[in-house]
Amino acid sequence: MTSQAAETQDNGIRRHIPLLVILMLGLFLAILNQTLLNVAMPHLMNEFGVSATTIQWLSTGYMLVNGVLIPLSAFLIERFGTRILFLIAMFCFTIGTLVCGIAPNFSIMLVGRIIQAIGGGVLQPLVMTIIFSIFPPEMRGRGMGIFGLAMMFAPAVGPTLSGWVIQNYDWRLMFYALVPFGVIIFAIAAFKLKNVFPPKQVRLDVIGSLLSIVGVASLLYGVSQAGSDGWGDPVVLLTIIIGLIGIVAFILQQLRSERPLLDFRVFNHGIFSLANVINAVITVAMFTGMFLLPIFLQNLRGFTPLQSGLLLLPGALIMLAMSPISGVLFDKVGPRPLAIVGMIITTITTFEFTRLTIDTSYSWILGVYIARSFGMSLLMMPVMTAGMNQLPKHLTSHGTAMTNTLRQVMGSLGISLVTTVYTNRTVFHSVNMSNEMNTANPQFMHSFQSYVQSVAQSMHIPVEQAKTYAMQLLGGKMQIDANVMGINDAFFWSSILCVVGTFLSLFLRDVRKDKAKQKREELPMLPSPKEAKSS
């Protein structure tokens, strides 16, 4: 590329900076909102007087609405255009946030969350589509690096922020504080935001929409409930089967459609498909850490939600700093080196978490988590960009919708799989340790009697009372140790997935080189100097 062409492109990008700032702020608020509520769940249970199963609908309902809207985002972008759709999304998100803040009971709170989700569901694919339209292929790494600022930083800083609010203020502040930002972003967008894609009069594929809604919503619900209710639960099985049937029917119907709601032909592009498989692995690995480490720190080690959140904060700052840097590196060296190095670091650090004990220091966990965040910061946006770069321009909105749909499904599936492994292995280790604590085992009885004697002497109580107390202590320790080993096993399976991801990363290709080569081949062959002279 000539210096003049590069300068023209840079000027074009600089012209879109106000647009990018507005988009990133809106997206940051939407993603931050998803993670803020997790720490507040126990407080909301007491506030509204509902069970843990009921309160989980604040997360489940949000996830289902998100999951339903994301596959429809390609149609919505085409139908309403980028400006109107962004304004609708920010309006819904801000109103829903206000409703959550003033909610007098659980039902109103749930309504607020659903309104929020209507806004949040389309923001992520909308912003991705706009970025891929603004940035040319040779500069998309930078664009997705900017996108990663919101996508990776917001979920990591959310638990810390909500833990601090819950510990020091009323939980409603989490929602009240977001409302003014939502109003400001909406007002700026109303005056400054221009259409990247103008609206078109396109008809909605009603059958495809219904199949998509039923399929995605049922599958997401079944998978999300499987972690708590078990994969053999009748409701879980029924909803997963309905979801799979609905999705298969949706795919077949879309492949026959002349104007598909979600074009599955994007998977004809090999690097796009490969990138989405690698991203699925990364998503499961990321959620393993975000889900299990707070359990280890809060439930087993007794740290506060704020302390648990603070452990995730340095990793979030690393991702914040590295996201634009990894974007620039992508533009220079392509996806493969970044993906391989990032996956190796992620695999090693994930495996390090298989060695947790009840005495593992906070600083050690913090150091490993920071290194893990660094590895993931080299992965997520570059791998996603590598896949999207292969798609022709008319499939960009369909590609972003597909990528975000798969990410949503894999996030739910990842948490459910991690929960299942953790729960089952905890029970397995607990049973094994119980069998070892057998009165018929002379070695156990000898050590137990010695322990009872030491308890009786230190507490100055009768031997019989000391025996009861010792059994309680041993039982409690056994449960803690079983939980720690269950967490280690879940990280082990996550490590195996990371190894698979590392292997797949070897096959990533920089498709920008393919396009450049194709352009050169399409140029007419210039005559040689001798041929020119003779003519």
Stockholm file with secondary structure:
# STOCKHOLM 1.0

chainA/1-535         MTSQAAETQDNGIRRHIPLLVILMLGLFLAILNQTLLNVAMPHLMNEFGVSATTIQWLSTGYMLVNGVLIPLSAFLIERFGTRILFLIAMFCFTIGTLVCGIAPNFSIMLVGRIIQAIGGGVLQPLVMTIIFSIFPPEMRGRGMGIFGLAMMFAPAVGPTLSGWVIQNYDWRLMFYALVPFGVIIFAIAAFKLKNVFPPKQVRLDVIGSLLSIVGVASLLYGVSQAGSDGWGDPVVLLTIIIGLIGIVAFILQQLRSERPLLDFRVFNHGIFSLANVINAVITVAMFTGMFLLPIFLQNLRGFTPLQSGLLLLPGALIMLAMSPISGVLFDKVGPRPLAIVGMIITTITTFEFTRLTIDTSYSWILGVYIARSFGMSLLMMPVMTAGMNQLPKHLTSHGTAMTNTLRQVMGSLGISLVTTVYTNRTVFHSVNMSNEMNTANPQFMHSFQSYVQSVAQSMHIPVEQAKTYAMQLLGGKMQIDANVMGINDAFFWSSILCVVGTFLSLFLRDVRKDKAKQKREELPMLPSPKEAKSS
#=GR chainA/1-535 SS CCHHHHHHHHHHHHHTHHHHHHHHHHHHHHHHHHHHHHHHHHHHHHHHTCCHHHHTHHHHHHHHHHHHHHHHHHHHHHHHHHHHHHHHHHHHHHHHHHHHHHCSSHHHHHHHHHHHHHHHHHHHHHHHHHHHHHSCGGGHHHHHHHHHHHHHHHHHHHHHHHHHHHHHSCTTHHHHTHHHHHHHHHHHHHHHCCCSSCCCCCCCCHHHHHHHHHHHHHHHHHHHHHHHHCTTCHHHHHHHHHHHHHHHHHHHHHHHCSSCSSCGGGGGSHHHHHHHHHHHHHHHHHHHHHHHHHIIIIIITCCCHHHHHHHHHHHHHHHHHHHHHHHHHHHHHCHHHHHHHHHHHHHHHHHHGGGCCTTCCHHHHHHHHHHHHHHHHTTHHHHHHHHHTTSCGGGHHHHHHHHHHHHHHHHHHHHHHHHHHHHHHHHHHHHHHHHHSCTTCHHHHHHHHHHHHHHHHHHTCCHHHHHHHHHHHHHHHHHHHHHHHHHHHHHHHHHHHHHHHHHHHTTCCCHHHHHHHHHHHHSCCCCCHHHHHHC
#=GC SS_cons         CCHHHHHHHHHHHHHTHHHHHHHHHHHHHHHHHHHHHHHHHHHHHHHHTCCHHHHTHHHHHHHHHHHHHHHHHHHHHHHHHHHHHHHHHHHHHHHHHHHHHHCSSHHHHHHHHHHHHHHHHHHHHHHHHHHHHHSCGGGHHHHHHHHHHHHHHHHHHHHHHHHHHHHHSCTTHHHHTHHHHHHHHHHHHHHHCCCSSCCCCCCCCHHHHHHHHHHHHHHHHHHHHHHHHCTTCHHHHHHHHHHHHHHHHHHHHHHHCSSCSSCGGGGGSHHHHHHHHHHHHHHHHHHHHHHHHHIIIIIITCCCHHHHHHHHHHHHHHHHHHHHHHHHHHHHHCHHHHHHHHHHHHHHHHHHGGGCCTTCCHHHHHHHHHHHHHHHHTTHHHHHHHHHTTSCGGGHHHHHHHHHHHHHHHHHHHHHHHHHHHHHHHHHHHHHHHHHSCTTCHHHHHHHHHHHHHHHHHHTCCHHHHHHHHHHHHHHHHHHHHHHHHHHHHHHHHHHHHHHHHHHHTTCCCHHHHHHHHHHHHSCCCCCHHHHHHC
//
